[in-house]
């Protein structure tokens, strides 16, 4: 479940970022290049063009919240099959020869 949260969050961040980048390129090539190459420029662009970018920025924030929730709830432990705190390792144990 935590991996699904993080993947969904990453997808939302990606979609929101692409929408913001498209809007920035429509404004000017310099804005678009700045948004794609220099991430703080995205924040400057979003806040200076708030009416046009607020929905896309909301997608980015929602995605970031999902990613953080996924990390806090387990951090992709299912993908690595690692035991959680207080859990015993599952599966076959490695045997050390004498």
C-alpha positions as a printed NumPy array, in Angstrom:
array([[  0.   ,   0.   ,   0.   ],
       [  2.786,   2.44 ,   0.822],
       [  4.437,   1.825,  -2.525],
       [  1.129,   2.574,  -4.249],
       [  0.832,   5.838,  -2.307],
       [  4.314,   6.887,  -3.335],
       [  3.764,   5.936,  -6.983],
       [  0.456,   7.803,  -7.1  ],
       [  2.091,  10.812,  -5.456],
       [  4.946,  10.738,  -7.94 ],
       [  2.48 ,  10.615, -10.805],
       [  0.595,  13.637,  -9.445],
       [  3.839,  15.586,  -8.99 ],
       [  4.9  ,  14.7  , -12.532],
       [  1.554,  15.706, -14.079],
       [  1.427,  18.981, -12.13 ],
       [  5.024,  19.793, -13.057],
       [  4.382,  19.125, -16.738],
       [  1.298,  21.373, -16.698],
       [  3.307,  24.167, -15.057],
       [  6.174,  23.713, -17.526],
       [  3.761,  23.898, -20.482],
       [  2.24 ,  27.104, -19.099],
       [  5.721,  28.558, -18.571],
       [  6.788,  27.715, -22.145],
       [  3.582,  29.33 , -23.428],
       [  4.545,  32.489, -21.533],
       [  8.081,  32.552, -22.932],
       [ 10.941,  30.238, -23.782],
       [ 13.043,  31.708, -20.965],
       [ 10.369,  30.992, -18.34 ],
       [  9.923,  27.469, -19.646],
       [ 13.632,  26.752, -19.637],
       [ 13.962,  28.212, -16.158],
       [ 11.118,  26.078, -14.816],
       [ 12.53 ,  22.889, -16.331],
       [ 16.213,  23.459, -15.49 ],
       [ 16.087,  25.413, -12.219],
       [ 13.368,  24.119,  -9.832],
       [ 13.169,  27.26 ,  -7.641],
       [ 12.142,  29.129, -10.793],
       [  8.998,  26.99 , -10.799],
       [  7.965,  28.459,  -7.447],
       [  8.647,  31.983,  -8.688],
       [  6.633,  31.299, -11.832],
       [  3.746,  29.688,  -9.923],
       [  3.405,  32.559,  -7.461],
       [  3.797,  35.246, -10.114],
       [  1.155,  33.548, -12.328],
       [ -1.056,  32.202,  -9.554],
       [ -4.39 ,  32.362, -11.385],
       [ -3.074,  30.223, -14.249],
       [ -1.094,  27.698, -12.231],
       [ -2.898,  27.186,  -8.929],
       [ -4.636,  23.934,  -9.954],
       [ -1.413,  22.413, -11.273],
       [  0.412,  23.52 ,  -8.13 ],
       [ -2.324,  21.869,  -6.045],
       [ -1.573,  18.617,  -7.908],
       [  2.117,  18.962,  -7.044],
       [  1.328,  19.588,  -3.369],
       [ -1.167,  16.694,  -3.211],
       [  1.413,  14.404,  -4.79 ],
       [  4.076,  15.498,  -2.327],
       [  1.694,  14.779,   0.563],
       [  1.035,  11.273,  -0.795],
       [  4.753,  10.607,  -1.174],
       [  5.447,  11.769,   2.385],
       [  2.549,   9.666,   3.696],
       [  3.914,   6.619,   1.883],
       [  7.377,   7.14 ,   3.328],
       [  6.01 ,   7.686,   6.83 ],
       [  3.823,   4.579,   6.643],
       [  6.57 ,   2.254,   5.529],
       [  8.788,   3.697,   2.883],
       [  8.32 ,   0.99 ,   0.266],
       [  9.128,  -1.853,   2.612],
       [  6.884,  -4.15 ,   0.542],
       [  9.105,  -3.717,  -2.479],
       [ 12.183,  -4.648,  -0.484],
       [ 10.444,  -7.286,   1.642],
       [ 12.152,  -5.945,   4.754],
       [ 10.773,  -6.465,   8.246],
       [  9.341,  -3.485,  10.063],
       [ 10.313,  -2.344,  13.527],
       [  9.787,  -5.185,  15.99 ],
       [  9.079,  -7.749,  13.251],
       [ 11.067, -10.908,  12.68 ],
       [ 12.51 , -11.431,   9.205],
       [ 10.271, -13.49 ,   6.945],
       [ 11.351, -16.235,   4.632],
       [ 14.307, -18.526,   4.754],
       [ 17.174, -17.591,   7.021],
       [ 20.716, -17.76 ,   5.727],
       [ 22.596, -20.654,   7.268],
       [ 26.171, -20.13 ,   8.293],
       [ 28.327, -23.236,   7.7  ],
       [ 30.545, -24.505,  10.524]])
